[in-house]
Amino acid sequence: MEYKKFEDTYVVRLDKGEEIITSLTRLADKENIRLASVSGLGAVNSFTAGVFFPEEKVYRKNDFHGNFEITSLTGTITRMDGKPYLHLHLSAGNEYGKVMGGHLNSAIVSATCEVVVRTINGEAGRVFSKEVGLNIFDM
């Protein structure tokens, strides 16, 4: 991972073999990012994305393998229990243009991934909501 900071924004390049969430968590930890929005694109050869079932309060994960172009990587960075907390969604298209995605659990970069992390002056944490079954914004 290579990155450069411009005022309130980090421009990040992830390289082949790097895992997106692990890399961005390291960035957030190293740079003490408290609140930020994330957007990106690139290519991955495997990813796991989930869909939340509110009635059961569980995620069901789907694993994808092959050549994919990220059509959208979006989300937030906050903090929970003092540690970086990434909430990312990914959509990626295969060689036929079919797009799959959901809540990102993991993704391995196959060529490169370009990410913009825009910090926000403030802080929003996370708290577990029993009613929803998820870690939600705590403002």
C-alpha positions in Angstrom: 0.0 0.0 0.0 1.2 3.4 -0.9 -0.6 6.6 0.0 -0.3 10.4 0.1 -2.2 12.9 2.2 -3.6 16.1 0.6 -5.2 18.3 3.3 -8.2 16.2 4.6 -7.9 13.5 1.9 -5.7 10.4 1.5 -5.1 9.0 -2.0 -4.3 5.3 -1.6 -3.0 2.7 -4.0 -3.3 -1.0 -3.1 -1.2 -3.5 -5.0 -1.7 -7.0 -6.3 -2.2 -9.5 -3.4 -3.2 -6.9 -0.8 -6.5 -7.3 1.1 -8.6 -4.2 1.0 -10.1 -4.1 4.6 -6.8 -5.1 6.2 -4.9 -2.4 4.3 -7.4 0.4 5.0 -7.6 -0.6 8.7 -3.8 -0.3 8.9 -4.0 3.2 7.3 -6.8 4.3 9.7 -4.8 3.0 12.7 -1.5 4.5 11.6 -3.0 7.9 10.7 -5.5 8.0 13.6 -8.4 8.5 11.3 -11.5 8.9 13.5 -14.2 9.6 10.8 -14.0 9.4 7.0 -15.8 8.5 3.9 -14.3 5.9 1.5 -14.6 5.5 -2.3 -12.7 3.4 -4.7 -12.3 1.3 -7.8 -9.9 -1.3 -9.1 -9.7 -5.0 -9.8 -10.0 -8.1 -7.5 -9.7 -11.8 -8.1 -11.7 -12.9 -5.0 -14.0 -11.2 -2.6 -16.6 -12.1 0.1 -19.7 -9.9 0.4 -22.7 -10.4 2.6 -26.3 -9.5 2.7 -28.0 -8.8 6.1 -31.3 -10.5 6.9 -33.0 -8.2 9.4 -35.6 -10.8 10.6 -32.8 -13.1 11.7 -30.2 -10.4 12.5 -27.5 -12.3 10.6 -25.3 -11.8 7.5 -25.1 -14.4 4.8 -21.8 -14.4 3.0 -21.2 -15.1 -0.7 -17.7 -15.9 -2.0 -16.7 -14.9 -5.5 -13.6 -16.0 -7.4 -12.4 -14.9 -10.9 -11.6 -11.6 -12.6 -13.7 -8.7 -11.4 -13.6 -5.0 -11.9 -14.8 -3.0 -8.9 -17.6 -0.8 -10.1 -18.1 0.7 -6.6 -16.3 0.6 -3.3 -17.9 2.9 -0.8 -18.3 3.2 2.9 -17.2 4.8 6.2 -14.4 4.7 8.7 -15.3 5.2 12.3 -14.1 3.9 15.7 -15.5 1.2 18.0 -13.9 0.4 21.3 -11.0 2.7 20.4 -10.1 0.8 17.2 -10.8 1.6 13.5 -14.1 0.3 12.3 -14.6 0.0 8.5 -18.1 -0.4 7.0 -17.6 -0.9 3.3 -19.8 -2.1 0.5 -18.4 -3.4 -2.8 -19.9 -4.1 -6.2 -17.8 -5.8 -8.8 -18.5 -6.9 -12.4 -17.2 -10.1 -13.9 -16.0 -10.7 -17.5 -19.6 -10.8 -18.8 -20.6 -7.6 -17.0 -22.7 -9.3 -14.3 -22.3 -7.3 -11.1 -22.3 -8.9 -7.6 -21.7 -7.3 -4.3 -22.8 -6.4 -0.8 -21.3 -5.7 2.6 -17.6 -6.3 2.1 -16.0 -8.9 4.3 -12.7 -9.3 2.3 -11.3 -8.7 -1.1 -7.9 -9.5 -2.7 -6.5 -7.0 -5.2 -5.6 -8.7 -8.5 -4.0 -5.7 -10.3 -4.5 -2.4 -8.4 -7.1 -0.6 -6.4 -7.4 3.1 -6.1 -9.1 4.4 -2.9 -9.8 7.9 -1.8 -10.3 8.4 2.0 -11.8 11.8 2.8 -11.5 12.6 6.5 -14.3 14.4 8.3 -13.6 16.9 11.1 -15.4 15.2 13.9 -16.0 11.8 15.4 -18.8 9.2 15.2 -18.4 5.9 17.0 -20.2 2.6 16.8 -22.5 0.9 19.2 -24.2 -2.5 18.9 -28.0 -2.2 18.5 -29.9 -5.2 19.9 -33.0 -4.0 18.0 -31.3 -3.8 14.6 -28.6 -6.5 15.2 -25.8 -4.4 13.9 -23.1 -1.9 15.0 -24.7 1.4 14.2 -23.5 5.0 14.3 -23.1 6.3 17.8 -23.3 10.1 17.7 
